[in-house]
Amino acid sequence: MIRRIRLQHLAPQDRRAWQKAYYNHQKFWQRRRLIVLKAIWDGLTLAEVCRQYKVRRQTLNQWLDSYLHGGFDHLLKRQPVHRRQRLSDQQQKILRFMILHKTPVDYGIDSYQWTAERIRTVIEQKWHISVSCARLYQLFGQWGLSLQKVHRDYGPANPLEQARFIDDLKKNSAA
């Protein structure tokens, strides 16, 4: 009850700022928070707001506390989502080592070039874990790996064939 009264006391001075924030923030989740706040300013109870806008009471309380403690900037700030990682820290270290020091051929893939899809295949084979390409790109960014890294698409050269090629090249250039 006290929260709703505090909000209604702020209503007259913040209406213009609310209007500006409403026009500046086009995303649904931002506008929803602003509309809910305005409904409380207009006299709806917290229970009515929860019912009418299909918001859980705990979520509504978090939004209102954010507004009361930090204003519109805090209310409209995206909260980070903490999800459980599918790849453990140890698996991530192993994966990084694999990408930097191994080739897909070492894991039965007919190529010498790593792609996100091939890395997904190796992860599926090795740990039976499904990881999206988007998550792999995030990991590459954390590890400082470039997606544009230049790499060859052929296997290691045979030293004997290399020596023969160089000898042939020298003979042809001398002739």
N, C-alpha and C positions, 0 to 999 in steps of 0.2 A: 504494500500500500504506500509506504513512504517513497519508494522508487517512482511510482506513478505520479505522486504529488510533486516531487522534485522535477520530473520531466515536464509537467504542465506549467511549472513556474518558469522554465526555460523557453517555453513555446513562443511567447511574443517576441523575444529578442532574436530568436534563431530562425524565424519563418523565412526571412529573406535569404539567409545562408542555406537553408534547406532547399529553397527553390533553385538556387545556383548549383548546389550539389546534385540535385535531381537532373538538371539539364546537362551537367558535365559528365555524369556517370551513366553510361548507356547499358551496362550489363544488367541482366535480370537479377542476379543475386544482390547487387548493390541497390538497385531500385526497390527491390522487395524490402530490404532493411529500412530504407527511407520511408516507404509507404506505411510500414508497420509503425514507425516512430510517429508519423503524422496522425495515424489513427488514434494513438494514445493521447497525443496532444489534443485531438478533437473530442476526447472524453470517453472513449471505449475503455472498458476494464481489460486487464491482462488476459483474463479467461476468454472474454469475447474476441480479443485480437487473435488468441491462439486458435479458437474455433473458426473464425472467419477467414484467416489467412493460412490456416493449416501449418502452424508453427508449434513445435514442442515448447513447453513452458521453460525448460532449462535453456534452450537455444535463445528464446526471447529474452530471458534474464541476462544471458551473456551479451547479447546485442545492446541491451539497455545500459548495462554496466560499462561497456566499451564507449558508448556515447557519453555517459555521465563523466567518465574519467579522462576521455581524450577528445571529445567532440566528434565532428563528422569525419575527420581524418582517421581517427582510430576505429570508428564504426565501419568505415568503408575499406579498411585495410584487409587484404586477403590473409587468412590465417593458414599457416603451413599445415599440411596433412602429413602425419607421421605414419607411414605404412611399414609393416614388417618386410624386410628384404628377403627375397627368395634365395639369393646367393649370399652365403655367409662371407665374412671378411676373409677367411682362409681360401674359400673358393674364388673370390675376386682376385686375390694375390696369385693364385695358380693360373687363373684365366689371363691375367696381365702377362705373366711370364710366358704362357703359351703363345700369345699374340706377338710378343716381342722376339722370342727366341726359337719358335717352332714354325712349321708351315702346315697347311691343311693336309698335305700328303702324309705327314706323320700320323694323321688321324683317319686315314682311309678316304680322303676326299681328293678327287682327281683335279687338283689345281694347286698353284703355288701362291695364290693371292687370297688374303683374308677379306671376307665381306661379312657384314652383319648376319646375313642369312647362314653363311657357313659356320660362323661362331655359334649361332643358335643351334645348329645341327650338332656341333661338338658338345655343347652344354647338355643337350638332350641325351646324347649317347653316353656321356661320362657320368652325369649326375641325375638324369631323369627329371630335369627341371625345365619348365617352359618359361622363357624370358622373351619379352618383346624387343624388337629392333630399337624402339625408342629408348627403352631402358639401357640397352647396350650403348647407344650414342651418348647417354648421360654418363655412363661409366667411362667411355673414351674421353669425354671432356674432363672428368675428375682426374684421370690419369695423365692428362696433357697430351693425348694422342690426337693427331690430326686425321680427319676423315679424308683429306686430300693427299695423304702421304704417298709419295711415289714408291712404287714397288714393281718388281718384275713378275711376269706371268709365265715363267719358265723355270725349269729345275737347275740345279747346280751344274756347271760345265764340267765335261770330262777333260782332265788335264792332257791326255794323249791326243784327243781330237783338237784341242786348242793348239798344241804344239805343231801338229800337222797343218792346221789352217794357217798359222803364222809362217811356217816354212813355205807353203804354197804361195802365200801372199808376197813373200820376199822374192821368190823365184819369178813370179809374174811381173812384179814391179821392176826387177832388174832386166828382164827381157824386153 
